[in-house]
Amino acid sequence: MSDSEIFSRGVRRLRRDRAARGYADFAFVREHMLGGIVERLEGVKRNFRDVLDLGSFAGDLTIPGARTARLDAGSTFAAMAGGVQGDEDRLPFADASFDLVISAGVLDQVNDVPGALALARRVLRPDGLFLGAFLGAGTLATLRATLLAAETERPAARFHPQIDVRSAGDLLGRAGFTLPVADVETLTVRYGGVANLLRDLRGMAATNLLHDIQPLSRTTLGRAATAFAERADPDGRTAERFEIVYLTGWAPDPSQPKPARRGSATTSLADALKGARQS
């Protein structure tokens, strides 16, 4: 383990193994992500022969007509998916092995996100496509607020650092992807109590992976439950947000369109705006 690593790789593997058998009952966030990825993929007129499912969970991603390799940080998920166990920032695949890399629901738990994206780009063939989705900044805002209210004196570190959509786009560019696009979509889920939310997070292997995890005491849980209930709608349910950041990027290839050379425009922006005001 490096001193600079945010997450415990061992705890992550353990949490994923514990969640694996019952995961189908808690897969709604990943299913939503895969739905968004499929929508983006439908706009690409391309046949993909070799696909990497990066963070496969139980292997529920299928691309018709393609061979799909799968990798998951949890050994049980990897076995269920017929894939290999490994970390997204330590890929065991050769360069230029895939036409398409898809990653849904894991990049927010990776120690070296820039490194993971750079490796995803390296295992793509020229003009190969990367499509990703992960939980970004603003996710679990209600739970964060209720736990802060419950631990006002000495709040423990219970939430992962979060990546916003603008930073996500920058990371794609830094990793060497061309034509990078990042956008965000909000999934809102309403809960009858904080215990139900925590159950879902455990079931989807999305709980705290930071080093030196401090367990929640009964007193803290009680206070959090009260604060969560105080934010409920008239029907007794409290809304929680899952902010899903989608990423699209291409491995470089000479056939791709190039941005115009700086200074090559024949009309200045000032002149264009002036003309628009006069019309």
Stockholm file with secondary structure:
# STOCKHOLM 1.0

chainA/1-279         MSDSEIFSRGVRRLRRDRAARGYADFAFVREHMLGGIVERLEGVKRNFRDVLDLGSFAGDLTIPGARTARLDAGSTFAAMAGGVQGDEDRLPFADASFDLVISAGVLDQVNDVPGALALARRVLRPDGLFLGAFLGAGTLATLRATLLAAETERPAARFHPQIDVRSAGDLLGRAGFTLPVADVETLTVRYGGVANLLRDLRGMAATNLLHDIQPLSRTTLGRAATAFAERADPDGRTAERFEIVYLTGWAPDPSQPKPARRGSATTSLADALKGARQS
#=GR chainA/1-279 SS CCTTCCBCHHHHHHHHHHHHTTGGGGCHHHHHHHHHHHHHHHTCCCCCSEEEEESCTTTCCCCTTCEEEEEESSHHHHHHHTCEECCTTSCCSCTTCEEEEEEESCGGGCSCHHHHHHHHHHTEEEEEEEEEEEECTTTTHHHHHHHHHHTSSSCCCCSCCCCCHHHHHHHHHHTTCEEEEEEEEEEEEEESSHHHHHHHHHHTTCSCCBSSCCCCCHHHHHHHHHHHHHTCCTTSCEEEEEEEEEEEEECCCTTSCCCCCTTCCSSCHHHHHHHHHHC
#=GC SS_cons         CCTTCCBCHHHHHHHHHHHHTTGGGGCHHHHHHHHHHHHHHHTCCCCCSEEEEESCTTTCCCCTTCEEEEEESSHHHHHHHTCEECCTTSCCSCTTCEEEEEEESCGGGCSCHHHHHHHHHHTEEEEEEEEEEEECTTTTHHHHHHHHHHTSSSCCCCSCCCCCHHHHHHHHHHTTCEEEEEEEEEEEEEESSHHHHHHHHHHTTCSCCBSSCCCCCHHHHHHHHHHHHHTCCTTSCEEEEEEEEEEEEECCCTTSCCCCCTTCCSSCHHHHHHHHHHC
//
